[in-house]
């Protein structure tokens, strides 16, 4: 699928609002590529880990303590069999988002039935971040339990496929971002995974998205080894460009290959915190263009040719990260600045 977004706007996922219908209406009206919102202020089951955990084998969701864990004290073989049977049968409905886990998903479906448009974005928590965050009863990360790690990958892949089929009922073109905030720790003592393991895990999810005719994105809200993500089968790379744009210049060869195969960059140039009070749409548009020129200059210095014009059509813009942790007042400003920054970038 050829995708030339020319600085269209989109969001990451989480929002700080509590009125689901109003939030969906606003996003559909204000954002070029609307998302279904993760309504994290509505309760524990809406957070990015619990949201996708309902059918995982041996999972324990404790609403009172607001914890999601795995219980591996007993033989988990029966739970794994229950999980893998619908996977093998390609029963996508088994991997659906329960309404009590994702009120924004179902509300946005209803909103977009009355709102014409071409694109919609969904999101799923990536297996690496899920596996490092959700632990077992001994506080061991599930990512290091081989059986659970494979289930995390397949759960993300199947949920992404299910989402695409639902979202295609209201918009013909679907993007699914795989949210991997913990990739910021790749290469440190916090993640004992090889480059090849990361690429294999993520590619399984990306391939599932492609199988349903969707575009696959990946979001990391801090700095990481961008060469790892650029070497996957991802179509859209989303980074915190407000804080880390220049770091992408360290990987010119990988970026060149990514662009050659049609890759798109989603620049998170809009701050998602109190910094929004100290920026302007024109200032952010200028900051992004200067950053893109710098990437091209540094690439040229290393013998890699990237024309700034390539970024003109192959760029999305977004907030630096999700808006869930912030206040409604800050989120209001972020949405307004995002929309105007996109207009300025397209019109300049």
C-alpha positions in Angstrom: 0.0 0.0 0.0 1.4 3.4 -1.1 1.1 5.9 1.7 2.1 9.5 1.3 0.6 11.3 4.3 2.2 14.8 3.8 2.2 15.8 7.5 -1.3 14.5 8.4 -2.0 14.4 12.1 -2.7 11.4 14.3 -2.5 10.5 18.0 -0.8 7.7 20.0 -3.6 6.2 22.1 -4.3 7.3 25.6 -6.3 10.4 26.6 -7.2 11.9 29.9 -10.9 12.5 29.2 -13.9 10.6 30.8 -16.7 11.4 28.3 -16.2 8.7 25.7 -18.7 9.8 23.1 -17.6 13.4 23.3 -13.9 12.4 23.0 -14.5 10.3 19.9 -16.5 13.1 18.3 -13.7 15.5 19.0 -11.0 13.3 17.7 -12.9 12.4 14.5 -13.4 16.1 13.8 -10.0 17.5 14.8 -7.5 14.8 13.8 -6.7 13.8 10.2 -6.2 10.1 11.0 -8.4 9.5 14.0 -7.6 6.9 16.6 -9.8 4.9 19.0 -9.0 6.5 22.4 -7.7 4.5 25.3 -9.8 6.0 28.1 -7.4 5.4 30.9 -9.2 7.6 33.5 -12.2 5.3 33.3 -10.5 2.5 35.3 -7.8 0.0 35.6 -9.0 -2.3 32.8 -8.4 0.5 30.3 -4.7 0.8 30.8 -2.4 -0.4 28.0 -1.5 -3.7 29.7 -4.8 -4.8 31.2 -6.6 -3.8 28.0 -5.1 -6.6 26.0 -4.7 -9.2 28.7 -8.1 -10.7 29.0 -7.4 -14.0 27.2 -3.8 -14.5 28.0 -3.1 -17.9 29.6 -2.7 -18.0 33.4 -3.4 -14.3 33.6 -4.8 -12.8 36.8 -6.5 -9.4 36.7 -7.0 -8.0 40.2 -9.3 -5.0 40.0 -9.1 -4.3 43.7 -5.3 -4.1 43.7 -5.2 -2.8 40.2 -2.7 -5.4 39.1 -2.3 -7.7 36.2 0.0 -10.7 36.7 0.6 -14.3 35.7 0.1 -17.3 38.0 2.6 -20.0 37.1 2.6 -21.8 40.4 0.5 -24.6 38.8 0.8 -26.4 35.5 -0.2 -23.9 32.9 -0.5 -26.4 30.0 -4.4 -26.5 30.1 -4.4 -22.7 30.0 -2.0 -22.7 27.0 -4.2 -25.3 25.2 -7.2 -23.1 25.7 -5.3 -20.1 24.3 -3.7 -21.9 21.3 -6.8 -23.6 20.1 -8.5 -20.5 18.8 -5.1 -19.3 17.5 -4.7 -22.4 15.4 -8.3 -22.1 14.2 -7.8 -18.4 13.4 -10.8 -17.6 15.5 -10.1 -13.8 15.7 -13.2 -13.1 17.8 -11.6 -15.0 20.7 -8.9 -12.2 20.8 -11.3 -9.3 20.8 -11.2 -6.3 23.0 -13.8 -6.7 25.8 -16.1 -3.7 25.9 -15.2 -3.1 29.6 -11.5 -2.9 28.5 -11.9 -0.6 25.6 -14.9 1.7 25.7 -13.2 4.1 23.3 -12.9 1.3 20.6 -16.6 0.7 20.4 -17.6 4.3 20.7 -15.2 5.3 17.9 -16.7 2.6 15.6 -20.1 4.3 16.2 -18.7 7.8 15.6 -17.0 6.9 12.4 -20.1 5.3 10.9 -21.4 8.8 10.7 -18.1 10.5 9.8 -16.8 9.9 6.3 -13.1 9.4 5.9 -10.3 7.2 4.5 -8.1 6.3 7.5 -8.3 5.1 11.0 -5.6 4.1 13.5 -5.7 1.5 16.2 -3.0 0.3 18.6 -1.9 -2.7 20.5 0.7 -3.1 23.3 3.8 -4.7 22.0 5.0 -8.0 23.3 8.3 -6.7 24.6 6.7 -3.9 26.8 3.9 -6.2 27.8 6.3 -9.0 28.7 8.6 -6.7 30.8 5.7 -5.0 32.6 3.5 -8.0 33.5 5.2 -10.3 35.9 4.4 -13.6 37.5 3.9 -14.2 41.2 7.7 -14.2 41.8 8.0 -10.8 40.1 9.7 -12.4 37.1 9.0 -10.7 33.8 6.8 -12.9 31.6 9.0 -12.1 28.7 11.6 -14.5 30.1 9.1 -17.4 30.4 9.4 -18.9 26.9 5.8 -20.2 26.8 4.3 -17.0 28.0 6.5 -14.8 25.7 5.2 -16.7 22.7 1.6 -16.2 23.8 2.2 -12.5 24.2 3.4 -12.2 20.6 0.5 -14.2 19.3 -2.0 -12.4 21.4 -0.8 -9.0 20.0 -0.8 -10.4 16.5 -4.3 -11.8 16.7 -5.8 -8.8 18.4 -4.3 -6.5 15.8 -5.9 -8.7 13.1 -9.3 -8.6 14.9 -9.0 -4.8 15.2 -8.3 -4.3 11.5 -11.4 -6.3 10.5 -13.6 -4.2 12.8 -12.1 -0.9 11.8 -12.4 -1.7 8.1 -16.1 -1.7 8.6 -15.9 2.1 9.1 -12.8 3.2 7.2 -11.1 1.5 4.2 -7.5 2.1 5.3 -6.3 1.0 8.7 -3.0 1.6 10.6 -2.1 -0.3 13.7 0.6 1.0 16.0 2.5 -1.5 18.1 3.3 0.5 21.3 6.7 -0.4 22.6 7.8 2.1 25.3 10.2 -0.3 26.9 12.3 -0.4 23.7 13.9 2.6 25.3 15.7 0.2 27.6 17.0 -2.0 24.8 20.7 -2.6 25.1 20.7 -2.0 28.8 20.7 -4.4 31.7 16.9 -4.1 31.9 16.4 -6.1 28.6 18.4 -9.3 28.0 17.1 -9.9 24.5 19.2 -10.0 21.4 18.6 -7.8 18.4 17.4 -10.8 16.4 14.9 -11.8 19.1 13.4 -8.3 19.1 13.1 -8.2 15.4 11.6 -11.7 15.2 9.0 -10.9 17.9 7.9 -7.6 16.3 7.9 -9.0 12.8 5.4 -11.6 13.7 3.0 -8.9 14.8 3.8 -6.7 11.8 3.2 -9.7 9.4 -0.2 -10.3 11.0 -1.1 -6.7 10.4 0.0 -6.9 6.8 -2.0 -10.1 6.3 -5.2 -8.2 7.0 -4.2 -5.4 4.6 -3.2 -2.9 7.3 -0.2 -0.7 7.7 2.1 -1.5 10.7 3.5 1.2 12.9 5.7 1.1 16.0 5.8 3.7 18.8 8.7 4.2 21.2 8.3 7.4 23.3 12.0 7.8 24.2 15.4 7.2 22.6 16.4 3.7 21.5 18.6 1.9 19.0 16.5 3.0 16.1 18.4 0.7 13.7 16.6 -2.3 15.3 13.1 -0.9 14.6 14.2 0.3 11.1 15.3 -3.2 10.2 12.0 -4.8 11.0 9.1 -5.0 8.6 7.4 -1.9 10.1 5.8 0.6 7.7 5.7 3.6 10.1 8.2 4.6 12.7 6.9 6.9 15.4 9.4 8.7 17.7 9.4 11.5 20.2 10.8 14.1 17.7 10.4 16.9 20.2 13.1 15.4 22.4 15.0 12.9 20.3 14.7 13.9 16.6 18.4 14.3 16.1 19.1 10.8 17.4 17.7 9.4 14.2 20.6 11.0 12.3 22.8 8.3 13.8 21.3 5.7 11.5 21.5 7.1 7.9 22.0 3.7 6.2 19.1 2.1 8.0 16.9 5.1 7.4 17.8 5.1 3.7 16.7 1.4 3.4 13.5 2.2 5.3 12.6 5.0 3.0 13.5 3.0 -0.1 10.9 0.4 0.8 8.2 3.0 1.3 8.6 3.7 5.0 6.9 6.7 6.7 8.0 8.6 9.8 5.5 9.8 12.4 7.3 12.7 14.0 6.1 13.2 17.6 6.9 16.9 17.5 4.1 18.1 19.8 5.1 18.0 23.5 2.5 16.1 25.5 3.2 17.8 28.8 3.5 21.3 30.4 5.9 22.3 27.6 2.9 22.8 25.4 2.5 26.2 27.1 5.9 27.3 25.8 5.6 26.4 22.1 3.7 27.6 19.0 2.6 25.8 15.9 4.9 27.8 13.7 7.8 27.2 16.1 7.2 23.5 16.1 6.9 23.4 12.3 10.2 25.2 12.0 11.8 23.0 14.6 10.8 19.9 12.6 11.9 21.2 9.3 15.3 22.2 10.8 15.6 18.7 12.3 14.8 17.1 9.0 17.5 19.2 7.2 20.0 18.2 9.9 19.3 14.5 9.4 19.9 14.9 5.7 23.1 16.9 6.2 24.5 14.3 8.6 23.5 11.5 6.3 25.3 13.2 3.4 28.4 13.5 5.6 28.4 9.7 5.9 27.9 9.1 2.2 24.1 8.5 2.4 21.9 10.6 0.2 18.5 11.6 1.7 16.6 14.5 0.0 14.6 16.7 2.5 11.8 16.5 -0.1 11.4 12.8 0.6 10.2 13.7 4.1 7.6 16.1 2.7 5.2 13.4 1.7 6.4 10.6 3.9 5.7 12.2 7.3 2.9 12.1 9.8 3.0 14.3 13.0 1.7 13.4 16.4 2.2 14.2 20.1 5.5 12.9 21.5 3.6 10.2 23.4 0.1 9.4 24.7 -1.9 12.0 26.6 -3.3 9.8 29.3 -0.9 10.8 32.0 -1.6 14.5 31.5 -4.6 16.8 32.4 -7.6 17.5 30.1 -6.5 21.1 29.9 -3.0 20.2 28.6 -4.5 17.6 26.3 -6.9 20.3 24.9 -3.9 22.5 24.0 -2.0 19.6 22.5 -4.8 18.7 20.2 -5.2 22.3 19.1 -1.5 22.8 18.5 -1.2 19.5 16.7 -4.0 20.4 14.2 -2.5 23.9 13.5 1.1 22.6 13.2 -0.1 20.1 10.6 -1.8 22.8 8.6 1.3 25.0 8.7 3.6 22.1 7.6 1.3 21.3 4.7 0.9 24.9 3.6 4.5 26.1 3.9 
